[in-house]
C-alpha cells in the first residue's frame, strides 16, 4: 500500500470514529450516573465547590476517590458553559487513547494494513464508541491505553517519566472506577515476568502525587464513612470479597465478557434495546424491521464469538511456554503484546473470582483494548495467506460497525433521537 493511500484510509477511519462518538454524545439519555457527574461539575463551574470524590459504586464500596471525575466535567464547563464542553474533552481523550494504541501497533507490526485492521476493531467498535457519554467508565479507555503505551516503553528503557506515567495511569483510573484494579494486576504480572523495567523514583513520585490528591477524599470519608464504604448497600446486595467464587456464576460471567468484547455480542443496551422508532414506521413494518435487525446482530454475534474463541485458543498455544518468569527475556515486541494480553485475561480471572459483586459489561471496559488483540494476532498470522479476503472482511466489518453505531445512537437503551444534549437544561438542586 502506498503512503498516500494509507493516509487517506487512516484519515477516513479517524473521521468516521469521530462522527460516531459525536452522535452518541449528542443523543445520550441523561440518567442517574450522568446526573451525579453533572451535579459535581456545576458545583465547580457555578459555585466554585470541588467535590473530592466521584460516583457511588456497586457493592457498597462507596464513592471513587479523588477530584478527577469532578475535574473532567467542571473545568470544561468553566471554559465553555455548555453540556457539550465535557463531551469534547471526553472525545479528545478517547481519540488520544486510540492514537497511543495505534503507536504501539505501529512499533510492533510494519504492515500498515494491520494498523488499519486494529483501528476498525477499536476506533469504530460499538463496544467503545457507545460509551461516549457522561459516565465514569467512559474515561477509562484513555488510561488503559496509556497503561499499555507506557508498559511498551518500559520494556525498553528504565525511564522515570514512563514509570511515573504508568503508575499514574492506574491511579487516575482508580479515581474514575474501581475496575482500575485490573490494570494494577496487569502491572504486577509484567513486573513478575520481567517485562517492564521499573524506575523506583518514578514509582515514588507518582505514588506521592496520587496520595496527596486523595487527602481531601480521606478527610471527607472520616467525616462521613459511607463515602468510603456503605454497609447498608453491601448487606442489601450480599457483597463480600470472594462472593463470585462461592456463587461461581458471577466469576464465569466476568470471564465471558472477555470473549464478548472481542466479538460483536454487544451489551443488552445495543442488542436487545435497539429500536427503529426514529424512522417513523407504522403498523407491522416497524416490529418486522426490528426483528430482522436483531436477527442480523445475533447472527453476526454467533460468527464472531466463534472467531474470538479460536483467536484466544491460538494465542494461548503461542504463549503457554512463555508466560512464566523462567521463560527468560522477550523474543520480540509481538510477544510482549501477547503477554500483555494474557495478563489482562489473567487479571480478569483473578478479580472475577474475588469480586464482591456480579460483573456487568462496564466493569470490563477497561480491558477492551486487551480483548480485541487476539483478533489482531490471528489476522497477522493469516494475512500473508489470505490478504484479499481479510481486507474484504474488514471492509464489511467497518461498514457493519458504522451502521450499528448509527442505529444505536438514534435508538437504543441509553441513546435516542429524541434526546438532544444541547436541548437538555440542567439546574443544581
HUUR-V10389 format. One record per run of one state. SS is the DSSP state (H for helix, E for strand, C for the rest). FROM is the first residue (numbers start at 1). LEN is the number of residues. If there is no record, write none. Layout:
# HUUR-V10389
ss = <SS | SS>
from = <FROM | FROM>
len = <LEN | LEN>
This chain:
# HUUR-V10389
ss = <C | H | C | E | C | H | C | E | C | H | C | E | C | H | C | H | C | H | C | H | C | H | C | H | C | H | C | H | C | H | C | H | C | H | C | H | C | H | C | H | C | H | C | H | C | H | C | H | C | H | C | H | C | H | C | H | E | C | E | C | H | C>
from = <1 | 3 | 27 | 28 | 29 | 32 | 48 | 53 | 57 | 58 | 61 | 63 | 66 | 68 | 80 | 83 | 109 | 112 | 124 | 126 | 130 | 136 | 155 | 160 | 175 | 178 | 193 | 200 | 214 | 215 | 224 | 225 | 228 | 231 | 237 | 243 | 248 | 249 | 262 | 268 | 272 | 277 | 280 | 284 | 320 | 325 | 328 | 333 | 355 | 361 | 364 | 365 | 372 | 373 | 384 | 387 | 411 | 412 | 415 | 417 | 421 | 424>
len = <2 | 24 | 1 | 1 | 3 | 16 | 5 | 4 | 1 | 3 | 2 | 3 | 2 | 12 | 3 | 26 | 3 | 12 | 2 | 4 | 6 | 19 | 5 | 15 | 3 | 15 | 7 | 14 | 1 | 9 | 1 | 3 | 3 | 6 | 6 | 5 | 1 | 13 | 6 | 4 | 5 | 3 | 4 | 36 | 5 | 3 | 5 | 22 | 6 | 3 | 1 | 7 | 1 | 11 | 3 | 24 | 1 | 3 | 2 | 4 | 3 | 6>
